[in-house]
């Protein structure tokens, strides 16, 4: 090999080495750029995960609080309904005694004479009084009434 060929070979090798070095440097820079991008995305994902975890914990806490409020409200509603039932029973008893005391025997006769029915309850016994000219007749679908 001549000196000239050796110089050309060394020059070509130097050029190839320089190109390869530049390509390797560019690849390294691209790798580092992508690595930093992926680290930023990873950190963003971690922050989002932590945010999601906090929101999940907050929603769980709110759910438990809401559940407790609903249960407390239900207990209060049950207590109020029981109280209302007791009061309505007291009112019903008072009105029953009141209307019973207002009912006079002459009123019974007057109602029946005008063709009205009269229903009374005394000592848990229901009594239906009807006018003298009352003739019972069935109501309902044909063939289903008694005696048809």
ZAMARGU-4260 file (C-alpha; in steps of 0.2 Angstrom, whole numbers, plus 5000, padded with zeros to 4 digits):
<rodrens>
0) 5000/5000/5000 | 5007/5017/4995 | 5008/5032/5007 | 4994/5040/4997 | 4983/5025/4999
5) 4987/5024/5017 | 4983/5043/5019 | 4967/5041/5010 | 4962/5026/5021 | 4966/5035/5037
10) 4956/5050/5030 | 4942/5039/5026 | 4943/5030/5043 | 4944/5047/5052 | 4929/5053/5042
15) 4919/5037/5046 | 4924/5038/5064 | 4918/5056/5065 | 4902/5052/5056 | 4899/5037/5068
20) 4904/5048/5083 | 4892/5062/5077 | 4878/5049/5075 | 4881/5041/5092 | 4881/5058/5100
25) 4864/5062/5091 | 4857/5045/5097 | 4863/5048/5114 | 4855/5066/5114 | 4839/5058/5107
30) 4839/5045/5120 | 4842/5057/5134 | 4829/5069/5128 | 4816/5054/5127 | 4822/5048/5144
35) 4819/5065/5152 | 4802/5066/5143 | 4797/5049/5150 | 4803/5054/5167 | 4792/5069/5166
40) 4778/5058/5160 | 4781/5046/5174 | 4781/5060/5187 | 4765/5067/5180 | 4758/5050/5181
45) 4763/5048/5199 | 4755/5065/5203 | 4739/5060/5194 | 4739/5044/5204 | 4742/5053/5220
50) 4728/5065/5216 | 4717/5051/5211 | 4721/5042/5227 | 4717/5058/5237 | 4700/5060/5228
55) 4696/5042/5231 | 4699/5043/5249 | 4689/5060/5250 | 4674/5051/5241 | 4675/5037/5253
60) 4675/5049/5267 | 4660/5058/5260 | 4651/5042/5256 | 4653/5037/5274 | 4647/5054/5281
65) 4632/5053/5269 | 4628/5036/5275 | 4629/5041/5293 | 4618/5056/5289 | 4605/5045/5280
70) 4605/5033/5294 | 4603/5047/5307 | 4589/5054/5297 | 4580/5038/5295 | 4581/5035/5314
75) 4574/5052/5317 | 4560/5049/5304 | 4556/5033/5313 | 4555/5042/5330 | 4544/5056/5322
80) 4533/5043/5314 | 4531/5034/5330 | 4527/5050/5339 | 4515/5055/5326 | 4506/5038/5327
85) 4504/5040/5346 | 4497/5058/5344 | 4485/5053/5330 | 4479/5039/5341 | 4476/5051/5355
90) 4467/5063/5343 | 4456/5049/5336 | 4452/5044/5354 | 4447/5062/5359 | 4437/5064/5343
95) 4428/5048/5345 | 4423/5052/5362 | 4419/5070/5357 | 4408/5064/5342 | 4400/5050/5353
100) 4395/5063/5366 | 4387/5074/5353 | 4377/5060/5346 | 4359/5061/5353 | 4346/5047/5351
105) 4334/5060/5343 | 4347/5062/5329 | 4347/5044/5326 | 4328/5044/5323 | 4329/5059/5312
110) 4343/5052/5301 | 4334/5036/5298 | 4317/5045/5295 | 4326/5054/5281 | 4332/5038/5273
115) 4350/5039/5279 | 4361/5025/5285 | 4369/5027/5302 | 4385/5019/5307 | 4391/5018/5325
120) 4405/5011/5334 | 4404/5007/5352 | 4416/4996/5362 | 4424/4990/5346 | 4407/4985/5339
125) 4402/4992/5322 | 4383/4994/5320 | 4374/4999/5304 | 4357/5006/5306 | 4346/5007/5291
130) 4329/5015/5287 | 4313/5004/5289 | 4309/5004/5271 | 4327/4998/5266 | 4327/4983/5254
135) 4344/4976/5252 | 4350/4972/5234 | 4366/4965/5227 | 4379/4976/5218 | 4393/4969/5208
140) 4395/4958/5192 | 4381/4948/5186 | 4382/4930/5192 | 4394/4934/5206 | 4381/4941/5218
145) 4374/4930/5231 | 4357/4922/5226 | 4360/4924/5208
</rodrens>
